[in-house]
Amino acid sequence: MPGYQVITKAVRDEAPKWDGFAQKAEQIRRAVEAATLGQSAFFAGDPVVLMIGSLAEAIDATLHQRMYETYRAHVHNLLAGAKAEFEQIADAVVRIAETYERQEEIGELSFKEIYGEMPK
């Protein structure tokens, strides 16, 4: 339409920002994925005490290792979801710009049908 135009470039310029967020989330997700720790990483006792036997259950690092792994897996899943969400936002921003452009074309065609060719 003469004298009116939606500036979709500004809308499109947002998409790379969200793609960048997705890439950063993926980098962090890979680091978290590799951050597994074995049971020995949680042992803070004296190995000599382990030989006694009755105290072995009291200083067992299995519980701590399981808790760490549960939390690590949770963060890993959140980051995987964040990557997907950021990519979807980037795609949505581009679709918004395309929709504005299509609607502008439709509006321009409608005015041409009503008023004929308009001077530029």
N, C-alpha and C positions, 0 to 999 in steps of 0.2 A: 504494500500500500504506500502511496506517495506520502512522505513525511512521517512515516511510522515504520520502525523496524526493531524487532527484539534483538538485542546484542547477545547472540548465543556463544560467541567466542569466550566471554567471561564465564559462562556456565561450563563450557568444554574445558577451560583452563583448570577447573577444579578436579577433573578426573585423574590427571597424573599424580596429584597430591595423595589421593586415596590409594592409587596403585603403589606409591612409595610406602605408605603405611602398611600395605599388605606385604611388601617385600621385607620391611623391617620386622614385622610379626613373624614371618617365615624364618628369618635368620635367628631370631630368639627361640622360636619353636625348635629348630634343629639343635641349638645349644642345650635346651632343656631336655630334649630327647636323649642326648648323649650324657646327661648328668646323672646317670644311675650310679648308685653306690652299693657295695656289698655289705654284708652284715658286719664284717670286720671294721668297717669305717665308723661304726657306732659303738664299738667296744671301748670302754674307758676304765676298765678294771686292771687288776694285777693278774697276769697269767698264772702266778703261783696259787692265787686264791681259787682259780678254776679247778685245781687238782683236788681240792677238798671235796667237791661234789655237791654238798648240800647248798652251797652258796651259788652254784652254777646257774640255777634258775633265777636267782635274785638279780644277777647282773647280766642276764641274757640280752643281747643287743637285737634280737629278732624283732621284737615289738617296735623298737625305734626305726629299724630298717623298713619295716612294713608301713609305718606311718609316713616316713619320708617318701617312700615309693608311691603311696596313695596320693600325697600332695603333689609330687612331681608329675604324676600322670594327669592329675586334675589341671595343673597349670599348662601342661602340654596340650590337653584338649581345648582349653580356653584359647590358647594361641592359634591352634588350628582353626577354630571357629572365627577368631578375629581376622585371620587372613582371608577366609571365605567372605566374611561380612564386608571387609574393606574392598575386596574385588567387586562385590555386588553393588556397593555404593558407587564405585567408579563407573561401572556399567550403567547404573541408573542415571547418573549425571549426564552421560552421553545421550541416553535415550530421552531425557528431558529436553536437551538442546535440539535433538532431532524432532521431537514432538512440536516444540515451538516453531521450528522451521516449516514443518508440514502445515501446521495451523495457519501460519502466516501466508503460505502459498494458497491455501484454501480460501482464506479471507480475501486475498488479492483477486483470485478468480471470481469470487462472488461479486465484488465491486465491479469487475469488468463486465459481468453479465448484467448488472443493474444499470451502470452508467456508461458502459462502452469503454473504449480505450481512454485512459486518462493521460493528460500531458505530464511529462516528467520534469 
